[in-house]
Amino acid sequence: MANVHEANFELTNALALNRSRKKEGRKLNVMKWLYDKGIFHLLAGFMLGRAVVMVQFMPFALPFFAAVMIMQRQKSPYTFAGLTAGAAALGLLPGLYTATILLLYYVSFGLLRKYAGNQFVAAGLAAAVTGVVRTCYTWALQPLDWMTGFYILAEAAMTGVLLLIFLQSFLVLTKGRRSAYSHEELVALSVLAACIALGLTGLMAGDLVISHVAARYVVLAAALSAGALVGSTSGVVIGLLFCLASFAFIPEVALLAVAGLLGGLLKSGGRVGVVIGLMLATLLTGLMMENPLRLEYSLYESAVAALLLFLTPSVWVRALARHIPGSEEYAEEQQQYAKNVRDTTAEKVEHFSAVFKKLSDSFSDTEPPAEFEGAADQLIGQVTQQTCDHCFRKEFCWSEHFDRTYEWMTSLATRGEPESDWTSYCVKSVVMKQEFERYHQEKAVSQLMQQHMQEGNRFVARQLSGLADVMNQFASELQRETMQNDEQEEKIIEELQEYGVRADQVTIHCLETGRVDLDILLPFQEKHGECDKLIAPMLSSILHETVVVYQKGDLPPPYYGTAATFRSAKAFLVQSGVAHAAYAGGLVSGDSCTAVPIHEGKFAAAICDGMGNGQKARKESEETIGLLEEMLKAGIEEELAIKSVNSILTAKRTGDMYSTVDLAMIDLQHAGARFLKVGAVPSYVKRGRQIQMIEAANLPLGFFHEMEMDVLEYQLKAGDMLFMMSDGLMDGLRSIENSERWMRRQISELVTADPQEAADLLVEAAVRAAGGSINDDMTVVAVKVDHQQPKWAAIPLKRSTG
């Protein structure tokens, strides 16, 4: 019943989430419909057509029209109509001027279409058209002088710059929903909004200035969506543009800038916090006003702007905020995007894993065809057709003495020998035996080929099964990372705050015992080992498990801080040492070895001895050990990895190409060791003065297609030292009567705890025992197992974590 309730609860949540997303989608579709149908272009064009700066200049119409021509040419008729209507609302002459400049640019754009697509060419063309048309209109109305010419140049330059800004704004509006806005794009968007709001200049609602309300609303929306930086920047930009329209807006610059700053700082309080910031800014700047009545109207204007903000759909604000780096909505959007990517990847990997599993099963199920019951009779018929059909005693053998003849033939067909002396009765006994023998030889060859095919099928099945297991494990890890740990992350942040350490973000990947994995973003750069000395011990106390720093690093500019990854400390620590001695004192040894940590807290130590000496043996052993190491790191089980290497070496074998492999896998959580010895000499475990020998009898790699190996298990303890060696070390002790006893004594007499020093001493002792001669490559790998002791003890909790 509990599972049923959980399923119903999850289904209810999913349906509710789906309904909310549909509502948000409908609200966003309204905005998209206004944009796609050209209504936005018509309304924005109307406002920009009305916008005037410095009493006489109208530099906004042509840049907007040119930007639409470049970015969305199909919307240019709506834009032309809106701009012309907006300018005509100011008077006949402004309307005629705007229509003229737009038509001239349209013709020029068509003539220079090959080059006008470049934004800088388009900006120069817009500036030139503005200069020409403004000069003609000014010359027709009044005489030209140097001051008028300066104004014309200023308007032309402003037109070109605004075109570049509007093009940037259109790029922002047409970006994909997962693209983040840069600071330059946000400023360009603020300029476009300010220019549109500038078209409200001169409109009044009673004693309230509508342009003031619009400007404050835009700043509030920017502060709520993007925070203090973008809010204050938008306030300054909008205020400066309004000052170009009238110097009476100079006090408004301070109000908008302070409102954007305070509103952004109080953004955590939602819309109420942003509105409080606006009201505080209005009161602060109102104290500088000489007319108290103006302060009252300013408060009314701010109240209307606040009301508009409350009426704005939340989905519109979130749609803008999710593009602003640093905002909560942007972080949630990126996390959701990463989760969706991980879920999709995990699903694909699971599908591939299932495919490989099915293929593995199909190869495993193949069996050699069994002989049918009439196979012997068919063979007898084929042989008698070649012999008895042309024999003069056919009637005597097959008609008069059928039972006896059939019994003899059946014995020969099953590779037996008739009991009586049948050769005295059969005149073609030699030919008969040759035919049966030829068939048996062909059958043996066919069975051998089928056997090889079965071995190949089993090899492919094992490989496919191993790949399926690895991919399934990878999918499980991906799905584990998608688990929501918001509550635990907040709790860790609060606990660290209790200790006096501030963390900007905590991302938990896994909290399973022994597999803790989490990332912490710190707002400072580590200089005194804070992660190792403070944070890791704090996390150990919080999570009730020893946690250590896995990796850490400073964030790249322009960001500031430290990113650190913390993981569970393994119960045991492994140190290794390797010593070599090449054949005849040479530089190239035919042995290769590795001692590296691999996946999921395991440590692998391996020695591979290629047949022979020198460069050829070295290349062979390096290839074997490298392939084995990569398979183990990929998560393939060690026995399957060795069998896979054996199959590869067998398939490519040319001559005496064999390798011995000695592999030890140590679990760092409980120190359990698994030994796989393939043609390798015994290994030794030193525990105090006691020596334990570990040996197994297996043929080398590349000897047979199919191989069986003994997997030995041994429980190591803290303080144990494992010695693995190649056969060259033992072969050099042939002059010693009991080489095994000698090796035990040498290892037991070692007093050093350093694995590297122990390996060096053992090789040196073997060379001395051989009389100073090295008749084969010698390699020793020493592995020391100890308890993992963190450098810093856990810091006790200040309060109960529950």
Salt bridges, closest charged atoms under 4 A:
GLU24 OE2 - ARG318 NH2 2.46
ASP36 OD2 - LYS32 NZ 2.78
GLU155 OE1 - ARG134 NE 2.85
GLU185 OE2 - LYS175 NZ 3.15
GLU252 OE1 - HIS212 ND1 3.91
GLU252 OE2 - ARG216 NE 2.82
GLU301 OE1 - HIS212 ND1 3.16
GLU301 OE1 - ARG216 NH2 3.36
GLU301 OE2 - ARG294 NH2 2.98
GLU333 OE2 - ARG177 NH1 3.15
GLU333 OE2 - ARG178 NH1 3.05
GLU333 OE1 - ARG322 NE 3.29
ASP343 OD2 - LYS339 NZ 3.03
GLU347 OE2 - HIS351 NE2 3.71
GLU371 OE2 - LYS443 NZ 2.16
ASP389 OD1 - LYS394 NZ 3.37
GLU435 OE1 - ARG438 NH2 2.96
GLU437 OE2 - ARG415 NH2 3.30
GLU442 OE2 - ARG438 NH1 3.07
GLU455 OE1 - HIS452 ND1 3.67
GLU495 OE2 - ARG799 NH2 3.75
GLU498 OE2 - ARG799 NE 3.74
ASP504 OD1 - ARG502 NH2 3.38
GLU512 OE1 - ARG515 NH1 3.59
ASP517 OD1 - ARG567 NE 3.50
ASP519 OD2 - HIS509 NE2 2.74
GLU526 OE1 - LYS552 NZ 2.89
ASP532 OD2 - LYS552 NZ 2.60
GLU600 OE1 - HIS599 ND1 4.00
GLU622 OE2 - ARG618 NE 3.04
GLU623 OE2 - LYS652 NZ 2.70
GLU629 OE2 - LYS633 NZ 3.04
GLU637 OE2 - ARG674 NH2 3.44
GLU638 OE2 - ARG674 NE 2.63
GLU639 OE2 - LYS643 NZ 3.80
ASP662 OD2 - LYS677 NZ 2.79
ASP667 OD2 - HIS670 NE2 3.24
GLU706 OE2 - ARG458 NE 3.91
GLU706 OE2 - ARG462 NH1 3.58
GLU713 OE2 - ARG674 NH1 3.22
ASP720 OD2 - ARG687 NH2 2.73
GLU740 OE2 - ARG744 NE 3.55
GLU764 OE2 - ARG768 NH2 3.07
ASP786 OD2 - LYS784 NZ 3.52
